[in-house]
Amino acid sequence: MSGPATLSPTHVAQILKTFRDLLRSHQEVVNRLNVYPVPDGDTGTNMALTLESVVAEIEALDASSSMASVCKAISHGSLMGARGNSGVILSQMLRGIAETFTSLEVIDGVALATALSHADVLARRAVVRPVEGTILSVAKAAGEGATDAAASSASLGDVARGARAKAAEALAYTPEQLPVLKRAGVVDSGGTGFVLLLDALCHHCAGDALPVSPSPDSIKLNAMETTPHGGHDAITDLRYEVMYLLEAPDDTIAAFKQVWAGIGDSIVVVGGDGIYNCHIHTDDVGAAVEAAIEVGRPKDIRVTDLMEQVVEERWVREGAAEEREEPAGPPPATAVVAVVSGDGIGRIFGSLGVAKLVKGGQSLNPSTAELVEAVKVTGSAGVVILPNNKNIIPVALQVNDLVDVKVSVVATQSMVEGFAALLSYDPDADVVSNAASMREMASSVVAAEVTKAVRDTEVDLGSVRQGDWIGLSGEGILAIADSLSVCVTKLLDALVTESHELITVIEGEGSSAADTRRISEWLAEEHPGVSVEVHHGGQPLYPYLFGIE
């Protein structure tokens, strides 16, 4: 089947929708190409969410919309919806394509080649320290392949195939450019996601079949390497990923980038006309945000702990507020809004008096706007927010300035801390008194959890192999075992002391009645003076969460 001679606005919209679908079908495969030791929702998820935002903008248009309208939707949707540095770089590439297409009503092969080359230029301009062997190398090759094809043929299909062939070669070569990829035995994940755009182009421009996603289990990685190479896709020793939208005059951005260059790496700043999407890896979250305040107004701030990133997408698409039956009667003097992962955990929070639940997780966090809306619908004069995750705390702290009611954030970093805080919640007391007592209760809990390693790595405790169970607390990895129950007992043995009186056990996916019984029996034998409460939370990826009081 051959493709069209030129692309209309409708064709362009269809290509972006196909690209979105390909990213979704390949999402887990692209994620597996990352080299962190825990299951993370990084490149594949971030690129897919970026395209979801683009497609949402396109679908809001009329079917007869002009090329300029479609291109505006692409630019705005990609800028506002970009997630992670891979998503931010991709948004700049889409912006380059849109800038080229916007003044045209139909797109021929020459225009397509120009657009792909311009996408490469804008992407490199956005990255403070470009590194070869990443998505940038693949995008550059795509532009070169398209340009070469356009020199001998103006056919859309020939140009798309030329871009795709050259990009595939560049992707295969990325392990030779980045030692971290070669040691892990994989190609670049961002480049893999970008090639799917070229697959969508070849499908619509040349009639080529769409690729079928391989099984994620077919992606085998060698042991994780921790040596940083300093680029925008680096395996870095910098702890936090900070992202936000920045409203600032265009002439201040160069100075802003210089400040950021001194406090981190993986720096990507894209946008224009007073609005920018900014991404950095850093150890100094405060300085990263203060740099924005110096030049303008940051909003939608997201902070992710790169060493604890865990995908929880089945519980949260973008942290949408969970719909639940509202309590009858007048609102309390102080209401509680809590971020939760897992239906069972949500039910427990609801039973403890939480007025509004917001689904959220570690790598896909609710936005400030979603927390603001949750606060507003409580109808109370005061609201306490329980983030229940350290990554969500900075977002929650913005809410008080955006609503007409008094909001206090009790900076809980885990679900079990949130449970403890609610034990001192008094709906009839004012928000300041509630926040003070809830903070005190939350601070009395030692939080711990067990999950399965998906990468080989080395930690202070010893070697971790893919498939091992690992037990974690705020002190790091405290237990490693090939048995879930053994890992749990090692973890609790490292944490429980004679001073503790209560252990709350929250069962998640992967737990079993047999394992819970073994854990309870071990506690009864080793710590007979400690009471044990077991609840079913249903949280993904973590079979057991623990609160030790």
C-alpha positions, 0 to 999 in steps of 0.5 A: 500500500502506498501513502499520500503525495502530501500530508494534510492537517488530518494526516498530521493529527493521525500520525501523532495519534499513531505515535502515541499508540506505539509509545503505549504499546512499547512503553514497558519495553522502553522502560526496561532499557533504563538501567536503574535497579528498581522498577521505574516509570522513566523514559517509556512512560514519560514519552507516552504521557507527553504524547497523551497531552499532545493528542488531547490538545489535537482531539479538542480541535474541530475536524476541519482545523487548519495546519496552523491550529494543529501545529499550535496544539502540538506545540502547546500540548507537548510543552505543557505535558512533557514529563522527564528529560526524555519527554522534555526533549521530545517536546522540543522535537515536536515543536521543531516539526510544528514550527516547520509545518505551521505555515503550510497547508500541505506537507511534501517530502522536502518539508518533512525533511526540513521539519526533522532537521529543525527538530534536531536543531531545537532539541540540541539547543534545549540541552545544556550539555548535549551527549552523543549516544542518546536520543539526540544522536538518533534525531540527528541521524533522522534529519540527515537521512530525510535530507539525503532522501529528499535530495533524490526523491520528493516522495513522502514515503521515501523521505520517511523511510530514509529518516527511519533507516538512518535513525535505526543505524544510529540507535544501534550504534548508541552503545558504542558512544556511551559506555554505560549502555555498552556495559548494560548491553542495551541501546538508548531508551529515548532513541528507541522511543523516538524511532517509533515516531518514524515508524508512524511516519512510514506507516502513514506516508509509505504504507509500511506495517507498524512494529509489534512490541516485543515482550518486556522480558526479552530485554536483558540488562547486565548489572547496573552501572553507577558511574555517571557520564554527565549527560542529559540521560546520565546514570547520575549520582545526583539524587533528585529530578526537578521539573516545573513550568517557568513563566519568565521573560525570554531574555532571562532564560540564558542567565537562568540556565547558567545558574542551573549549570552550576547546581546539576546536570541533565538540564533541559529547558524548552519553550518560548514566549514567556513559558518554559518547561524546565528539567534538571537532576540535582542534589539541591532542590531548593536552589533549583526552585530559587533560580526560577523565583529569581527570574519569574514564577515556577508552577507545577513543580515536581520533584522525584527521588531518582533512587526510589522511582517506582512506576504505579501507573495502574493506580494513577494516570496523572494523579487524578482524584478518586471519585468516591461518595461524599459524606452527608451533612455539613463539612467539618471545621478541618478536612483531610486530603490524602494521596494514596496508591491502592484501593485498599489503602484508600478505603482505610484512609476513608474509614479514618475520616479523610474527606478526599482521596487523590490517587498518586505515586512515586514517579507519576505524581498528582499536579498542584491543580489536582490537589487544589481541586481536592481541597476546594471540594471539601468545603471546609475552612481548613484542610490538612494535606497528607502527601504520603510520599516525599516527592509529592511534598513540594507540590502540596506546599504550593496549595495554600497560596492558591486557595481561599482556605487555610491549608497545612501540609503534614509532610508524611513520606509513606502511607503508614505515616499517613495512617499514624497521623490520622489517629490524632485527627479531630474534625472539629478542631482548627487546622493549625491544632490538627496539623501540629498533633498529626505531625507529632504522631507521624514522626513517631512511626518508622516506615519500611517496605519490601519490593523486588529488584529488577536490576543487578547492583551493589549496595553497602549490604552486598550484592543485589541480583535481579529477582531478589527481594529487598527490604528498605527504610529511610536508611536504605536497603537493609535486607536482601533475600531470595524469599519474601518472608525471609526478606521481611524478617531480616528487615524487621530484625534490623528495625524493631527494638524493645521500645516498639509497641505496635507494627502495622502490616499493609498487604499489597500485590504479591503478598499471601496469607502464608507469608503474612502468617510466617511474618506474624509468627516470627514477630510473636516469637522474636518480639512477643511484647509487640502488637501486630495489626494487618490490613489489606492495602492492595498497593502495587509492587510492594507486597508489604508496607510496615509502620513500626511504632 
